[in-house]
Amino acid sequence: MKHTIPIIILTALITVFVGCVGLHDTDVKTYQSPVKAKADQAQKAADLNSSAVNYIEQNNLNRAEQLLKEALTEDMTYAPAHNNLGLVYYRLHQYYTAAWEFEYAAKLMDNAAEPLNNLGMVYEAVGQYKKAHDYYKQAYQADSENVQVIANFARNHVRQGLRNDQLRDLLEEIVLRDDRNEWVAWAREQRAVIGK
């Protein structure tokens, strides 16, 4: 009877040890430094974002949304994916969610023109022209050469009834630099309306 307890304990230990050896993972991942892992995640996010842009251009917004969410799973701080996900939501008329994504992208991109311009489009779409104006102004200050920003800022001036020198300058920039015929025609028409 004295040897029964140690034999039971010894049998249990052998069972646990053998069981643990049997559970050994044959798919062991090699160690990767945190810097390399972060770089790999950022590259995966960039690749997924790039694929998503193609789907946005094809107007396959559901697939684009899926890829962008995967990109952000890889790297939550990948700003272009936030900006493009906002664009998907904007096109789906999910303005609140679009605004959140654009705001996050603007913070990550240190107030770059594109997400600020996109925020302006969101607020303009819901009829908040003054708030849209503020974002367009910030986008214009960030990149005064961007013809899309110039055109949106000018359109917002017109919608608010702001007939001033800044609008004249913006319209002139559209006429001189924009390669979109409909915008050039619109700018010429607006110049004629406000006069010189």
C-alpha positions, 0 to 999 in steps of 0.5 A, a space after each residue: 500500500 505504501 508504494 501505491 500512492 507514489 506509483 499513482 503519482 508517477 503514472 499521472 506524471 508520465 501521462 501528463 508528460 507524454 500528453 504534453 509531448 504529444 501536443 507539441 505544435 508542428 507549425 512553430 513560427 520562427 521568431 521575428 523581431 517586433 520591428 520586422 513584424 511591424 514592417 510586415 504588417 504595414 506591408 500587408 496593410 498597404 497591399 490590401 489597401 491597394 487591392 481595395 482601391 481597385 475595387 472602389 474604382 470598379 464600384 465593388 464597395 462591399 469587397 473594398 470594405 472587406 479588404 480595408 477592414 483586413 488591412 486595418 486588422 493588420 495595421 490599425 494605424 495605416 492611414 490610407 486604409 482609414 481614408 479609403 474606408 471612409 470613402 467607401 462609407 461616403 459612397 454608401 451614404 453612411 456619413 457618420 461612419 465615413 466622417 469617423 474614418 476620415 477624422 482618424 485618417 486626418 489625425 494619422 496623416 498629420 492633417 493632410 489635405 485628402 482626408 480633410 477634403 473628404 470630411 468637407 464632402 461629408 458635411 456638404 452632403 448632409 447640408 452642413 455647409 459652414 462645417 464643410 467650409 472649415 474642412 475645405 479651408 484646412 484642406 486648401 491650406 494643407 495643399 493649395 495646388 490640389 485641384 479637387 480641393 480647390 473645386 470643392 472649396 469653390 463649390 462650397 463658397 457658391 453654396 453658401 452665397 460667398 461671393 468674394 475675392 477668394 471665390 474669384 481666385 478659386 474659380 480662376 485656378 479651376 479654369 487654368 488648371 483643372 482638366 475636368 471639362 465640367 468643372 471648367 465650364 462650371 467655374 466659367 459660369 460662376 465667374 460670369 455670375 459674380 462678375 469681376 
